[in-house]
Each structure stands twice: as C-alpha cells, then as structure tokens.
C-alpha cells in the first residue's frame, strides 16, 4: 500500500460531504475555483446547511451539488459509480454540543453511522480487499475532518497532541471520537488511504447563528443580553476558518496515510475575552447611540459537562507539512464581524 505524499493535481473527481455547512463551504468556495478536478458536494441540508453558502459556485462547470444523506449507502454507491471519486473530504457532522445534550441520537446516526457508510463506500470502490487497492485508485485519499473535543478537557496547562488519549465528555465529542476510531481501523485493518485532522474552535464567515461568536454578534447588535456560560473563563484555541481549510488541504495533499494532524491556531482566549473583544470591535465598526456593547454581557447557568479548556499543539502539521495559521484571533475576528455586518440575514434565527 502506497503511503507517500501526492499532489492535488492528481485528483480527478472529489466528493466533499457537508459542504453546505460552515467549514465545508469555506473549503469548497476557496478551492473549487482553483482546481481542474470535478467537485461534488453532498449535503443533507439540515438546519445547519444552506445553499446560500455555495452561491459563488453556481454555474461553475466543475461543480455539482447533490442533496442527500451520508447514511444512505445506496446513494453513496451510486455517486461513487457515477463520478468515480478518487478523493473524499468528509466534513458532514452534527456539531453543536448543546444540541447533542438534548438530542444525542442524530449525532450518533450522522457522525458515527454516516462516517461508517462513507468509509465503507470508498473502501468498496477503491479496493479489491484488505491491502489491495485498485491500480486506478493508487493515489486515492480520504480526509476525515474531526475536532479537538475528542481529547476531553485540559487544566490550566498542557496541549492536545496527536497521541493524547481520547476522553470525550459530550455525546457530540463521543460520536466524533467513534468516527475517528473507525477511520483509524480502516487504515490498520484494510490499508485504506485515510488521513484524519483534528481542529480547534473555528470562526469566520458562514458560521451558523447558534454558535458562540455569531450569537455574541447577533445579540449585541440587536440590543439583547449577550449570554456567557458560567463565569466566562472557559478557554478555547480559536482558528480562523480559512486557515483551517488550508491546513486540511495540506494534510490531504502531503499527509502520510494513517496519520492524524492537529490543526490549531495558537490563539487561546477565554469566552469572556471573546465577548469583550467583539464588543470593542463593534464599538468601532457600528457604535451604539449610547453606552458600550459590553454592558449587554450577562452570565448564565453553565451547561452540563462543559469542558474547561481546549488547546491544540499544531507542531506536527507546522513542521512536517509547512502549514501555519495566518490569522491571529484579533485580526480574524474583525474580518468575521465585518462579514456578518455586511450579511445581517445570516444572523437570522428564521
């Protein structure tokens, strides 16, 4: 089984799952126009996905959208046969932690069962059997996108590395941990050509209104209370979405098969700082008639199982693949706020 790097120019037909959502849409909007390959976006169009995120791709000859579910094995088989995919980039996932607490079944079905169906469809199409890849798919790659939440929580010090033991604490992170283990098992059992990435918290254009940063922006400009869990001291490593997408492409093109690459921004900030920084930026970009936006910050009851701190050690992808985040949180958040102010309809709860 080939385990060396490949060039993205080798790809002929690419399947991207979940690309009507936040991160996936940023990925295809950036890379499809730069590519000669044919790209097929498969998305179920749940509440978290929108064709509005893909408008810039409409009319491109190398782009096709298919509405469908990754749990539908017959659809997957049909698409692999029709398009002869040699590359899969797998974003599709239920990802909102609060929703996984109130409705965990959807997370198990999509993140675990759906990932299995996708892995197995690619395996059956690309391989004759264990460690026997078909000649025409010798350069095939499957990129599995995951999260740092599979590692659990950190204290005040330390970083998540690729060999950090998994310790998921929510139904969401448990379902993603299970999908990571499936991807790992397909490499070790079958020699399947998979690479996994685990990222820190993303932010940027197209993020669904329910997430933390869009919520802060939405509540601020509408004059409502800005809710912050607990005392606001929970810490995340924040990664601008386009930086993440570029890291994914590095792992896809240059990553070693069977390996995991952690993609982090080296931008640890606590939730209270995030709210205060957004408020300060809004004070400059859209001043209130009276007072400051930070006066709207309100502390609310903490959510169950709320991990204290996540932080990624991105040394492996930085040193081995030459990737590094270009945006600091302070530069990326201004770009993000400006985008939402220019697209206020994307903050709507309708």
Secondary structure as GFF3:
##gff-version 3
##sequence-region A 1 350
A	DSSP	three_ten_helix	8	10	.	.	.	ID=ss1
A	DSSP	beta_strand	13	17	.	.	.	ID=ss2
A	DSSP	alpha_helix	22	31	.	.	.	ID=ss3
A	DSSP	three_ten_helix	32	34	.	.	.	ID=ss4
A	DSSP	beta_strand	38	43	.	.	.	ID=ss5
A	DSSP	three_ten_helix	51	57	.	.	.	ID=ss6
A	DSSP	beta_strand	63	67	.	.	.	ID=ss7
A	DSSP	alpha_helix	73	83	.	.	.	ID=ss8
A	DSSP	beta_strand	87	90	.	.	.	ID=ss9
A	DSSP	alpha_helix	97	102	.	.	.	ID=ss10
A	DSSP	alpha_helix	105	107	.	.	.	ID=ss11
A	DSSP	pi_helix	108	114	.	.	.	ID=ss12
A	DSSP	alpha_helix	115	126	.	.	.	ID=ss13
A	DSSP	beta_strand	127	129	.	.	.	ID=ss14
A	DSSP	beta_strand	132	133	.	.	.	ID=ss15
A	DSSP	three_ten_helix	135	137	.	.	.	ID=ss16
A	DSSP	beta_strand	141	147	.	.	.	ID=ss17
A	DSSP	three_ten_helix	148	151	.	.	.	ID=ss18
A	DSSP	alpha_helix	171	190	.	.	.	ID=ss19
A	DSSP	beta_strand	194	199	.	.	.	ID=ss20
A	DSSP	beta_strand	201	203	.	.	.	ID=ss21
A	DSSP	alpha_helix	212	221	.	.	.	ID=ss22
A	DSSP	beta_strand	226	229	.	.	.	ID=ss23
A	DSSP	beta_strand	235	240	.	.	.	ID=ss24
A	DSSP	alpha_helix	241	254	.	.	.	ID=ss25
A	DSSP	beta_strand	260	263	.	.	.	ID=ss26
A	DSSP	beta_strand	268	270	.	.	.	ID=ss27
A	DSSP	alpha_helix	271	285	.	.	.	ID=ss28
A	DSSP	three_ten_helix	293	296	.	.	.	ID=ss29
A	DSSP	beta_strand	297	300	.	.	.	ID=ss30
A	DSSP	alpha_helix	315	321	.	.	.	ID=ss31
A	DSSP	alpha_helix	329	342	.	.	.	ID=ss32
A	DSSP	three_ten_helix	344	347	.	.	.	ID=ss33
###
